[in-house]
Amino acid sequence: MKSSVDAAPMTLAATHDGRRKKRLDYRRLLFQIVFLLPAVGFLVVFMFYPIEETFRTSMMQTSALSPPTFIGFENYQRLFASAEFRKGLANVLAWAFWSVVIQIPLAFFIAFSLVAYSNRLTSKLRVIYYMASIMPSAIVAMLGRFIFAPRFGVISTIAQRFGWAWLQNVDFLGDPNKVFWSLFAIATWAYIGFGIVYLMANIEQIPMEIREAAELDGANRLQYALYVVLPMVSYPIRILAIISTVGSLKLFDVPYLMTGGGPVYYSTTLAIILYKQGFVNWRYGRAAAVGVIIFLLSLAFSIAQFSMQRKGGELD
């Protein structure tokens, strides 16, 4: 009888503690919800709702003078039937590919060289490389047009001074076979500074002991860069690849300001097509369809990159 009498208060105490713990859990949950509500509201208003509205608009036939009417996937069908859209899609995919293949390796080797051969000029060179990345796109485009002008541009003037007749009157921005690479060269100069500074910051974090161990094993600078530094900064390089790919898919400013998407469609991009459809032709539904395609491509490439990182164990 005594044991049962003693057990009763213990049971009541345990029940009381359990109710108190539940009240504390509810308060903690309420506290978290209150602090999360502003962030959730911001995402809903400025992210999820615009995405949903863009998807909805892409299913409509709209103009400035008539009410929208639902037409399903007809806007997408008309886009893929357009030679301009197919060329713009091919251009941005090629731009994304070459950005990863050319710009990122170039940024890595410049960053490694600045760190490996560090001296008093390193900090100044870091600033110089980064300056182009913070220039307004209009200035970058003006400099590009000045460099590639066929008669009085920088390249034409240098060719004339050295007697290179084959280079004097080349129309870099008007020749369909040269315009893509001319724009890509200007964009590389303008955007590579961010990658250089970003990779330098990561390379400088590698402990000095690792470099000394590599030197003791007989590794030269190139071997140290390829077999030690490159694997250790693979994650930042993947982040740069995502940024370059998504940025290429949304590319607008430099091609539009330098060539307007011409000649013909050889320098047009999806963002230029979106601008023309929405703000020149007033076809909001078709412009929204282009925006949806850009969003889906960016999402697909980002998911693919992060999936590769997860498989490699970098996100664990």
Secondary structure by P-SEA (a helix, b strand, c coil): caaaaaaaaaaaaaaaaaaaaaaaaaaaaaaaaaaaaaaaaaaaaccaaaaaaaaaaaacccccccccccccaaaaaaaaacaaaaaaaaaaaaaaaaaaacaaaaaaaaaaaaaaacccaaaaaaaaaaccccccaaaaaaaaaaaacccccaaaaaaaaaccccccccccccccccaaaaaaaaaaaacaaaaaaaaaaaaaaccaaaaaaaaaacccaaaaacccccccaaaaaaaaaaaaaaaaaacccccccccccccccccccaaaaaaaacccccaaaaaaaaaaaaaaaaaaaaaaaaaaaaaacccc
